[in-house]
Amino acid sequence: MATDAGKIILEKLFPIAVEEFKLVQGFEKDLAILRNYIKKIYEVLEDAEKREITERAVESWLKDLKDAADDAKIVLDEIKYEDLRRTIETEDEIGCLYFPCIMTFLRKMAHKITFHWKMSHKIKGINENFKRINNEADSLGLNRDFTNYPRSKPLVKEITKPLVTETTSFTVDPIVIGRVIDIRKILGTVLNSGDNVLSVLPIVGMGGLGKTTLARQIYNDPCIETDFQKMIWVCVSKNFDQTTLFKRILELLLGKDFGGGSKQAVVKKIAEELKYKRYLLVLDDLRNEETEDWDEFKNTLEGASSRKGNFIIVTTREEKVASIVNTCNCPCRLRSLTDDECWLIIRSMVFQDKEVTKEFAITGLKIAGKCRGLPLAANVIGRVLRGKKIGEWDSILRIGLSNLEAGEKGILQVLKLCLLGHNLSTSINRPPYPDFYSFQKSELIFYSLEIIPFSLQNFCSYNSILENYFSCISLIQCVERSKFYGYGNIISYKIHDLVHDLACLVSKSESFMNMEGNIQGHKRGGSYLRTLFLSSSVPDEILPYFKHLHVPKLCCADLKELPTSIGTLKHLRYLDVSYNHDLTTLSESVCKLYNLRTWTILHSYIFPSLQRLPRDLQFLIHLKHLRFNDVSGEFEMPPKIESLSCLQTLPLFCMSNKEGCRIDELGRLKNLKGKLQIWNLELVCCKTEAEHANMARKLNIYKLYFHWKVNGFHRKLIKIKFNSCDKCEEITMLSHLPLFKYLKLYDLRN
C-alpha cells in the first residue's frame, strides 16, 4: 500500500535527518524543520491507511508524500556521500606553496562552497513541500495520533508485525473445497480423545489457506455438539496474556462480563463452570512461541477440569507454535488446493449454480493457477471477476492483478492479509525479481539488505533478521522451489505469480525495470528507477541517466568491462555483475561507490576467471559482502583490505609479498562470516605474523580453507599439533614432509 511505502521511507529518513552532518553548518535550522514535519506527517499515517482504499484524495496525498520523502532521502544521501568522499579522498597539504597544489586546494574549496549552497536550497525546497503536504493532511481531515512517531531505533519485532482480524465461530463459510479428508481425520481425533484429560491438536498453514474455516467446520459439526457440553471459541492473535485469555473464556462460559478479579478468582469460576463437563476450546490464530507460558496455561486448564476427553484445537501459521502445543500424533498441516479446486471456488463465486461457457472455463482455470492454492485468494478473485465479461477476464489473466482497480471491495487488504501475515510489505512494495526469474536464497538475502531499513543493523543481528525474512516468505509461499540438487537440497527459487502481481499493484511505480533489449529508449524515466535488471550491454554514456539507482543487476549482459560512468551512481547499494564471462578485470571507478554494501561477481567455472579486483577497493568502507567464486592462478588481492572493517563476506584472501597484502590484513576484519579460503600461506614468515590475522576470534566462520603451494611451506614443516578437533576421524599421511619430526595430538575424541 502507499501508506506502507510512506512509512518505510519516513522510517529510513528520520534517522538520517537527526544525524549531525559535518557539512550542515549554516542550515541546521532547516534540518530541524524537516525533522519536525516528518513527525507531524507520521502522526496522520494510521488514519490515512484506513481511508486510502475508499478515498482517491487520500491516495493521491500519500503518493505526494512518498515522492516528497524520496526527494528528501536523495538529498540527504547526497550530503552523506559528499562527507564520505571528503573523508576518503585525502586532501593535499594546505600549507604547501607549490602552485598546482594551491590551485587544487582552491578548486576543492570552490566545490565545497557550491555544493553547500546547492544543498541548502534543495533542503529549503523540500521543507516547503513537506509544509504543503502537512497542510493538505489537515484539509483532508486526517486524524492525528500523537503517540505514533518515526523511531530512530526501530524495533525488531516490527518486522513480523501482523495484520489482525478477529474471528468468530458463527461466520458462515459458503464454499469449502478440498478439506473433506482433513475434516474426517480431525473429527476422529477429537471424538476419540477420551483417554486424556486434555488433548491439543494444532492446524498449521500459511495465511489464507483456510485454517479458521476448517476449525469452524469442526466446531459446528453436529457430532461435536452432541459429545461436548461446553464449546468455546477465542481468537487469540498476538495477545497471549493468560489472565486476559482466561477472562475471555469465562465471559463465553457465563454469557456475560465477569468484571475484574485476579487470575485465581477467574480460574476458580472457570472450574465451577466446567465441573464434570466435557469441553472443546478453539484458540484461533495463536502466535505465542514461549513454551513456559503455554505450559502454564494448559496445566491451569487441566487443573480446572479433571474430566477426561477435553480438547483444544489451535490454528497457527507457525510451525514452532504447532510443535509447542501439539499432544496428538502429528499436527494437521493443510495442503494447498489444486488449480481445479481453486477454479471450483471461483466458479461458485461468479456463476453460483449456472452453466459456464467453455471460454470462461478455460480462462478461469488459468486464472485459478494464479491463486497458488490459496482458498482466500480464490474467494477474493472470484468476487472481483463477478459480473465481468470474458475480455476483462482475459485482461486480468494477461496483465495480472496489477490490472485490477484499487478500490475493488478491499482486494488489497485481503490479499495483504493472505500473503503478508508476517508484514513483508517492505519487499512487496518493491518487487525484487520479475515473475519468471530464478534466484538463490543467498541472493535474495543480500538483495534484502537494500529493503530492510539500514538503521536496524545498529540494534540487532542483521543476518538473523535476513534469515528470518527468508523463512517468513518461504513459509507463506511467496517463493516456490525452482531447482534441486540431489538429496532434495534446494538451490534456487522463483517468486509466485500472485505475489509478483500484488507487488506491481501495490507499488504502481517505476522503482523496478527488467530489460533484455536496448536501454537507449529508457533514458527519460531513468532518474526514477531504483532497481534495474539488464541483460544487454551498457553504453558508458547511458548510466548517468539512472543517477538514483540503488540496485543494478547486470548479469549475463556480455560486459567486457564495467562502464567508467558507474562511478557516478553515488546512491548505489547493491551491484551484481555476475556471469559476464569476458569481464576478468574491474573498473577502478567502482571504488567511488562509497555507499556500496554488496558486490557480487560470480563466474561459471568453465569460463575465464577473475584476474584482479580494483586496486582502490580499500575505499569502499561500507562494503559488507564481497562475493566472487572463481579466480585465475595469477589473481592479485588489492592492498589494505583491512580498511573494510564492515566486511562480513569474503570468500578468498590471497597473500602476497606486496605491502598491504600480508596475512595481518585479516586482523581488523572482525565480522567475517561463512566460508573463507586463505592462499599462499607459505609466505607467512613466523608464528607472530600468523597470530595477527586473529582467526581464533572469527567465530562465525564455519568453513576455513588453508592453501600452501606444494613446493613451498609444506617441506619446511617440522612440528604439527592437532588440538580439540572434535570431528577429526583420521590423520592424513605425512611421509612427504622431509623435515617432519614431531606430531602432537590433544583431545581428538573421534
C-alpha positions, 0 to 999 in steps of 0.5 A, spaced: 500 500 500 502 507 499 501 508 506 506 502 507 511 505 502 510 512 506 512 509 512 518 505 510 521 511 507 519 516 513 522 510 517 529 510 513 529 518 513 528 520 520 534 517 522 538 520 517 535 527 518 537 527 526 544 525 524 549 531 525 552 532 518 559 535 518 557 539 512 550 542 515 553 548 518 549 554 516 542 550 515 541 546 521 535 550 522 532 547 516 534 540 518 530 541 524 524 543 520 524 537 516 525 533 522 519 536 525 514 535 519 516 528 518 513 527 525 507 531 524 506 527 517 507 520 521 502 522 526 496 522 520 499 515 517 494 510 521 488 514 519 490 515 512 491 507 511 484 506 513 481 511 508 486 510 502 482 504 499 475 508 499 478 515 498 482 517 491 484 524 495 487 520 500 491 516 495 493 521 491 496 525 498 500 519 500 503 518 493 505 526 494 508 524 500 512 518 498 515 522 492 516 528 497 520 523 502 524 520 496 526 527 494 528 528 501 532 521 502 536 523 495 538 529 498 540 527 504 544 521 501 547 526 497 550 530 503 552 523 506 556 521 500 559 528 499 562 527 507 564 520 505 568 522 499 571 528 503 573 523 508 576 518 503 579 522 498 585 525 502 586 532 501 593 535 499 597 539 504 594 546 505 600 549 507 604 547 501 606 553 496 607 549 490 602 552 485 598 546 482 597 544 489 594 551 491 590 551 485 587 544 487 586 546 494 582 552 491 578 548 486 576 543 492 574 549 496 570 552 490 566 545 490 565 545 497 562 552 497 557 550 491 555 544 493 553 547 500 549 552 497 546 547 492 544 543 498 541 548 502 536 550 497 534 543 495 533 542 503 529 549 503 525 546 497 523 540 500 521 543 507 516 547 503 513 541 500 513 537 506 509 544 509 504 543 503 503 536 504 502 537 512 497 542 510 493 538 505 493 532 511 489 537 515 484 539 509 483 532 508 481 531 515 486 526 517 486 524 524 492 525 528 495 520 533 500 523 537 503 517 540 505 514 533 512 517 531 518 515 526 523 511 531 530 512 530 531 505 533 526 501 530 524 495 533 525 488 531 519 485 532 516 490 527 518 486 522 513 480 523 508 485 525 501 482 523 495 484 520 489 482 525 482 480 524 478 477 529 474 471 528 468 468 530 465 461 530 458 463 527 461 466 520 458 462 515 463 459 510 459 458 503 464 454 499 469 449 502 473 445 497 478 440 498 478 439 506 473 433 506 479 428 508 482 433 513 475 434 516 474 426 517 481 425 520 480 431 525 473 429 527 476 422 529 481 425 533 477 429 537 471 424 538 476 419 540 480 423 545 477 420 551 483 417 554 486 424 556 484 429 560 486 434 555 488 433 548 491 439 543 491 438 536 494 444 532 492 446 524 498 449 521 498 453 514 500 459 511 495 465 511 489 464 507 489 457 506 483 456 510 485 454 517 479 458 521 474 455 516 476 448 517 476 449 525 469 452 524 467 446 520 469 442 526 466 446 531 459 446 528 459 439 526 453 436 529 457 430 532 461 435 536 455 438 539 452 432 541 459 429 545 461 436 548 457 440 553 461 446 553 464 449 546 468 455 546 471 459 541 477 465 542 481 468 537 487 469 540 492 473 535 498 476 538 495 477 545 497 471 549 496 474 556 493 468 560 489 472 565 486 476 559 485 469 555 482 466 561 477 472 562 475 471 555 473 464 556 469 465 562 465 471 559 463 465 553 462 460 559 457 465 563 454 469 557 456 475 560 462 480 563 465 477 569 468 484 571 475 484 574 478 479 579 485 476 579 487 470 575 485 465 581 478 468 582 477 467 574 480 460 574 476 458 580 469 460 576 472 457 570 472 450 574 465 451 577 463 452 570 466 446 567 465 441 573 464 434 570 463 437 563 466 435 557 469 441 553 472 443 546 476 450 546 478 453 539 484 458 540 484 461 533 490 464 530 495 463 536 502 466 535 505 465 542 512 461 541 514 461 549 513 454 551 513 456 559 507 460 558 503 455 554 505 450 559 502 454 564 496 455 561 494 448 559 496 445 566 491 451 569 486 448 564 487 441 566 487 443 573 480 446 572 477 440 569 479 433 571 474 430 566 477 426 561 476 427 553 477 435 553 480 438 547 483 444 544 484 445 537 489 451 535 490 454 528 497 457 527 501 459 521 507 457 525 510 451 525 514 452 532 507 454 535 504 447 532 510 443 535 509 447 542 502 445 543 501 439 539 499 432 544 496 428 538 500 424 533 502 429 528 499 436 527 494 437 521 498 441 516 493 443 510 495 442 503 494 447 498 488 446 493 489 444 486 488 449 480 481 445 479 479 446 486 481 453 486 477 454 479 471 450 483 471 456 488 471 461 483 466 458 479 461 458 485 463 465 486 461 468 479 456 463 476 453 460 483 449 454 480 449 456 472 452 453 466 459 456 464 461 457 457 467 453 455 471 460 454 470 462 461 472 455 463 478 455 460 480 462 462 478 461 469 482 455 470 488 459 468 486 464 472 485 459 478 493 457 477 494 464 479 491 463 486 497 458 488 492 454 492 490 459 496 482 458 498 482 466 500 485 468 494 480 464 490 474 467 494 477 474 493 478 473 485 472 470 484 468 476 487 472 481 483 471 477 476 463 477 478 459 480 473 465 481 468 465 479 461 470 474 458 475 480 455 476 483 462 477 476 464 482 475 459 485 482 461 486 480 468 489 473 466 494 477 461 496 483 465 495 480 472 492 483 478 496 489 477 490 490 472 485 490 477 482 497 480 484 499 487 478 500 490 475 493 488 471 491 495 478 491 499 482 486 494 488 489 497 487 488 504 485 481 503 490 479 499 495 483 504 492 479 509 493 472 505 500 473 503 503 478 508 501 475 515 508 476 517 508 484 514 513 483 508 510 489 505 517 492 505 519 487 499 512 487 496 512 494 495 518 493 491 518 487 487 525 484 487 525 479 481 520 479 475 515 473 475 519 468 471 526 469 474 530 464 478 534 466 484 538 463 490 536 464 497 543 467 498 541 472 493 535 474 495 538 475 502 543 480 500 538 483 495 534 484 502 539 488 505 537 494 500 529 493 503 530 492 510 531 499 513 539 500 514 538 503 521 536 496 524 543 493 523 545 498 529 540 494 534 540 487 532 543 481 528 542 483 521 543 476 518 538 473 523 533 478 521 535 476 513 534 469 515 528 470 518 525 474 512 527 468 508 523 463 512 517 468 513 516 468 505 518 461 504 513 459 509 507 463 506 509 461 499 511 467 496 517 463 493 516 456 490 522 451 489 525 452 482 531 447 482 534 441 486 540 438 487 540 431 489 538 429 496 532 434 495 537 440 497 534 446 494 538 451 490 534 456 487 527 459 487 522 463 483 517 468 486 509 466 485 505 469 480 500 472 485 505 475 489 509 478 483 502 481 481 500 484 488 507 487 488 506 491 481 499 493 484 501 495 490 507 499 488 504 502 481 511 505 480 517 505 476 522 503 482 523 496 478 525 495 470 527 488 467 530 489 460 533 484 455 533 489 449 536 496 448 536 501 454 537 507 449 529 508 449 529 508 457 533 514 458 527 519 460 524 515 466 531 513 468 532 518 474 526 514 477 528 507 477 531 504 483 532 497 481 534 495 474 535 488 471 539 488 464 541 483 460 544 487 454 550 491 454 551 498 457 553 504 453 558 508 458 554 514 456 547 511 458 548 510 466 548 517 468 541 517 466 539 512 472 543 517 477 538 514 483 539 507 482 540 503 488 540 496 485 543 494 478 543 487 476 547 486 470 548 479 469 549 475 463 549 482 459 556 480 455 560 486 459 567 486 457 568 491 462 564 495 467 562 502 464 567 508 467 560 512 468 558 507 474 562 511 478 557 516 478 551 512 481 553 515 488 546 512 491 548 505 489 547 499 494 547 493 491 551 491 484 551 484 481 555 483 475 555 476 475 556 471 469 559 476 464 564 471 462 569 476 458 569 481 464 576 478 468 578 485 470 574 491 474 573 498 473 577 502 478 571 507 478 567 502 482 571 504 488 567 511 488 561 507 490 562 509 497 555 507 499 556 500 496 554 494 501 554 488 496 558 486 490 557 480 487 561 477 481 560 470 480 563 466 474 561 459 471 567 455 472 568 453 465 569 460 463 575 465 464 576 467 471 577 473 475 584 476 474 584 482 479 579 486 483 580 494 483 586 496 486 582 502 490 577 497 493 580 499 500 575 505 499 569 502 499 568 502 507 561 500 507 562 494 503 559 488 507 559 482 502 564 481 497 562 475 493 566 472 487 567 464 486 572 463 481 579 466 480 585 465 475 592 462 478 595 469 477 589 473 481 592 479 485 588 481 492 588 489 492 592 492 498 589 494 505 583 490 505 583 491 512 580 498 511 573 494 510 572 493 517 564 492 515 566 486 511 562 480 513 563 476 506 569 474 503 570 468 500 578 468 498 584 472 501 590 471 497 597 473 500 602 476 497 609 479 498 606 486 496 605 491 502 598 491 504 597 484 502 600 480 508 596 475 512 595 481 518 590 484 513 585 479 516 586 482 523 581 488 523 576 484 519 572 482 525 565 480 522 567 475 517 562 470 516 561 463 512 566 460 508 573 463 507 579 460 503 586 463 505 592 462 499 599 462 499 600 461 506 607 459 505 609 466 505 607 467 512 614 468 515 613 466 523 608 464 528 607 472 530 605 474 523 600 468 523 597 470 530 595 477 527 590 475 522 586 473 529 582 467 526 581 464 533 576 470 534 572 469 527 567 465 530 562 465 525 566 462 520 564 455 519 568 453 513 576 455 513 580 453 507 588 453 508 592 453 501 600 452 501 603 451 494 606 444 494 613 446 493 613 451 498 611 451 506 609 444 506 617 441 506 619 446 511 614 443 516 617 440 522 612 440 528 604 439 527 599 439 533 592 437 532 588 440 538 580 439 540 578 437 533 572 434 535 570 431 528 577 429 526 576 421 524 583 420 521 590 423 520 592 424 513 599 421 511 605 425 512 611 421 509 612 427 504 614 432 509 622 431 509 623 435 515 617 432 519 619 430 526 614 431 531 606 430 531 602 432 537 595 430 538 590 433 544 583 431 545 581 428 538 575 424 541 573 421 534 
